[in-house]
Amino acid sequence: MTNLFAPSSQEEVARILDVLTFGELEIEGRLVDASNLALLGQLELGDVRTRVIYKPVRGERPLWDFPDGTLADREAAAFVLSAVGGWNLVPPTVLRDGPHGPGSVQLWVDAVEDATATLVNVVKPAELVPGWLPVLEAQLADGTAVVVAHADLPELASVAVFDVVINNADRKGSHLVLDEFGSLWGFDHGVSLHAEPKLRTVLWGWAGKALPEAELARLYALSGWLSTPGSPVSVTLERLLTAAEIDALSQRIAGLLATGRFPGPNSRGPAVPWPPL
């Protein structure tokens, strides 16, 4: 059987989405570290078999600031925006029925062990090296001074822009991985795309700096899709998000284009998720 991995072309993505949508889902086990019910499974369709993460809606833990039963929709919407905007950060994700009811099904990406520490880490101040950007100074329980920092990499800066667009409320370092080919992937986007400002991220190192031209081009293109009534993007998002959430999404993109700069933290709540990894 063919085992799907990280997609590298639009044709491959379309094939993977077919498998995710129509394949027979077999549950292997549960990811015990996840805050909501996350099940590891295998999908099989024809001669294709691949591993996936299945998050049923009925397993979503109620949150005070997000409507109940909407996290799977937000996972799917984050994939749509990642793909259409050209970030290609979120693994292919669909909404479908499964053994435990409707939920999101996302392609599993085999991550390189310990690769997250090359992207985001908590280090002592003396261990902060050139090429890394400090985000937050803190103290451990024993009083040791530490710094939350991330690598100054273009692909991480791209993630920071994407997180502003989707209003990501929980960008921990552990939500970013590298595959064996060096491609960067992000996951756990259920708490995103709220109509109110919720951005919490470990990627604040570029705050106030000019946005790269490639990011501005992505934002202009995505803004055009969202402003076109009846476009495939608009129609798809209308099935996943409320009108207020889509309007707020458009406003965030417009704000980035107006300033041309990475935003800084606001004062409405914690700007960095804790723990940061």
C-alpha positions in Angstrom: 0.0 0.0 0.0 1.0 3.6 -0.6 1.7 5.6 2.5 1.0 9.4 2.2 3.3 11.8 3.9 3.9 15.6 3.6 2.3 16.8 0.3 4.5 18.7 -2.2 2.1 19.7 -4.9 -1.5 20.7 -5.5 -2.2 17.4 -7.1 -0.9 15.6 -4.1 -2.9 17.7 -1.7 -6.1 17.0 -3.7 -5.4 13.3 -3.5 -4.8 13.5 0.2 -8.0 15.4 0.7 -9.9 12.7 -1.1 -8.3 10.0 1.2 -9.1 12.1 4.3 -12.7 12.6 3.3 -13.6 9.2 1.9 -11.2 6.8 3.5 -12.2 4.2 6.0 -11.0 5.3 9.4 -9.5 2.9 11.9 -8.6 4.1 15.4 -5.2 3.1 16.8 -5.2 5.0 20.1 -5.4 8.3 22.0 -2.9 11.1 22.3 -2.9 11.4 26.1 -1.1 14.8 26.2 -3.9 16.5 24.2 -6.3 18.8 26.2 -9.2 17.7 23.9 -9.9 14.2 22.7 -7.3 13.5 19.9 -7.3 10.0 18.4 -4.5 8.5 16.3 -5.8 6.5 13.4 -5.2 5.0 10.0 -7.2 5.9 6.8 -7.4 3.5 3.9 -8.8 4.2 0.4 -8.0 1.9 -2.5 -4.3 1.3 -2.4 -3.6 4.3 -0.2 -3.1 4.0 3.6 -2.0 6.9 5.8 -1.9 7.9 9.5 -4.2 10.7 10.7 -5.3 12.6 13.8 -9.1 12.5 14.4 -10.6 15.1 16.8 -14.3 14.4 17.3 -16.5 17.4 18.2 -18.0 15.5 21.2 -14.5 15.3 22.7 -14.0 19.0 22.7 -13.5 20.4 26.2 -15.8 23.5 26.8 -14.0 26.8 26.8 -15.2 30.0 28.4 -14.2 32.2 25.5 -14.9 30.0 22.4 -18.4 28.7 21.4 -18.9 25.0 22.2 -18.5 22.5 19.4 -16.6 24.8 17.0 -12.9 23.8 17.4 -13.0 21.3 14.6 -14.5 23.9 12.2 -11.6 26.2 13.2 -9.0 23.5 12.5 -10.5 23.1 9.0 -10.7 26.8 8.4 -7.0 27.3 9.4 -6.1 24.7 6.8 -8.1 26.4 4.1 -6.4 29.8 4.8 -3.0 28.2 5.1 -3.4 26.5 1.7 -5.1 29.4 -0.2 -2.7 32.0 1.3 0.3 30.0 0.3 1.7 29.5 3.8 1.3 25.7 3.4 1.9 25.4 7.2 -1.2 23.4 8.3 -1.3 19.7 7.2 -4.3 18.8 5.0 -7.4 18.8 7.2 -11.1 18.0 6.6 -14.4 17.8 8.5 -16.0 14.4 8.3 -17.9 11.8 10.2 -16.0 9.1 12.2 -16.4 6.4 14.8 -17.1 9.0 17.4 -19.1 11.3 15.3 -18.2 14.4 13.2 -14.8 16.0 13.7 -11.6 17.1 12.1 -9.3 14.7 10.4 -5.8 15.9 9.8 -2.9 14.2 8.0 -0.2 13.0 10.4 3.2 14.4 9.8 6.2 12.4 11.0 8.3 15.0 13.0 12.1 15.0 13.4 12.8 14.3 17.1 13.8 17.4 19.1 13.5 19.7 16.0 11.2 22.1 17.9 14.1 23.1 20.1 15.8 24.4 17.0 12.9 26.7 16.4 11.7 27.8 19.8 13.3 27.2 23.2 13.6 28.3 26.8 17.3 29.1 27.6 19.4 30.9 30.2 20.2 34.4 29.2 23.9 33.5 28.7 22.8 30.7 26.3 21.1 33.1 23.9 23.1 33.1 20.7 23.2 35.2 17.6 20.4 34.3 15.2 17.9 34.0 18.0 15.3 36.6 19.1 14.3 37.0 22.7 10.6 37.2 23.5 10.1 37.0 27.2 12.2 37.0 30.4 10.9 34.7 33.1 12.0 32.7 36.2 11.7 29.0 36.8 10.2 27.6 40.1 13.7 27.5 41.6 14.4 31.1 40.7 16.6 30.4 37.7 16.4 33.2 35.1 15.4 32.1 31.6 14.5 33.6 28.3 11.8 32.4 25.9 13.3 32.9 22.4 12.9 31.7 18.8 15.2 31.4 15.8 15.3 34.4 13.4 14.2 32.3 10.4 12.1 33.5 7.4 9.9 30.4 7.6 9.1 31.2 11.3 8.4 34.9 10.4 5.9 33.5 7.9 4.2 31.5 10.7 4.0 34.7 12.8 2.1 36.4 10.0 -0.2 33.5 9.5 -0.9 33.5 13.3 -1.9 37.1 13.2 -4.3 36.4 10.2 -6.0 33.5 12.0 -5.8 35.2 15.4 -4.1 32.1 16.9 -4.8 32.0 20.7 -2.2 29.3 21.4 1.0 29.2 19.4 3.2 27.2 21.6 6.7 26.1 20.4 5.6 22.5 20.6 2.9 23.2 17.9 5.7 23.6 15.4 7.6 20.7 13.9 10.0 19.8 11.1 9.6 16.8 8.9 12.5 14.7 7.6 12.7 16.9 4.5 13.1 20.1 6.6 9.6 21.4 5.9 7.9 23.3 8.7 4.5 22.3 9.9 2.1 23.8 12.5 -0.9 22.2 14.2 -3.5 22.6 17.0 -5.4 25.6 15.5 -8.7 24.9 17.2 -8.5 28.0 19.3 -8.2 30.5 16.5 -10.3 32.7 14.2 -12.3 34.3 17.1 -13.9 37.6 16.3 -12.3 39.2 19.3 -8.5 39.8 19.6 -7.0 36.6 21.1 -3.4 36.4 19.7 -1.1 34.5 22.0 2.2 33.3 20.6 5.8 32.7 21.3 6.7 34.4 17.9 6.9 38.1 18.9 10.6 38.6 17.9 9.7 40.6 14.8 7.2 43.0 16.5 7.3 46.4 14.8 9.5 45.2 11.9 8.5 45.5 8.2 6.6 42.6 6.7 8.5 40.7 4.0 7.3 41.4 0.4 6.3 37.7 0.1 4.0 38.0 3.0 2.4 41.2 1.7 1.8 39.5 -1.6 0.0 36.6 0.2 -2.1 39.0 2.2 -3.1 41.0 -0.9 -4.1 37.8 -2.7 -6.1 36.4 0.3 -7.8 39.8 0.8 -8.9 39.6 -2.8 -10.4 36.1 -2.4 -12.3 37.1 0.8 -13.7 40.3 -0.8 -15.1 38.4 -3.8 -18.7 37.3 -3.0 -19.2 33.6 -4.0 -15.5 32.9 -4.3 -14.5 29.3 -3.3 -12.7 30.6 -0.3 -15.6 32.7 0.9 -18.1 29.9 0.3 -16.0 27.4 2.2 -15.3 29.8 5.2 -19.0 30.6 5.4 -19.6 26.9 6.3 -17.0 27.0 9.0 -17.1 30.4 10.6 -19.7 33.1 11.6 -20.1 36.2 9.6 -18.6 38.2 12.5 -15.5 35.9 12.5 -15.0 36.3 8.7 -15.4 40.0 9.0 -12.8 40.1 11.8 -10.5 38.0 9.6 -10.7 40.5 6.8 -10.1 43.4 9.2 -6.9 41.7 10.5 -5.6 41.3 7.0 -6.5 44.9 6.1 -4.7 46.0 9.3 -1.5 44.2 8.3 -1.6 45.7 4.8 -2.2 49.2 6.2 0.7 49.1 8.5 3.0 46.9 6.6 4.5 45.7 9.9 4.4 42.9 12.3 2.1 43.9 15.2 3.1 44.0 18.8 1.2 42.5 21.8 -2.0 44.2 22.9 -2.9 44.8 26.5 -6.2 42.7 26.5 -4.7 39.6 28.0 -1.6 37.4 28.1 0.4 37.7 24.9 2.5 34.5 25.4 1.0 31.1 26.1 2.2 29.4 29.2 4.0 27.0 29.2 5.5 28.3 26.0 6.6 24.9 24.8 
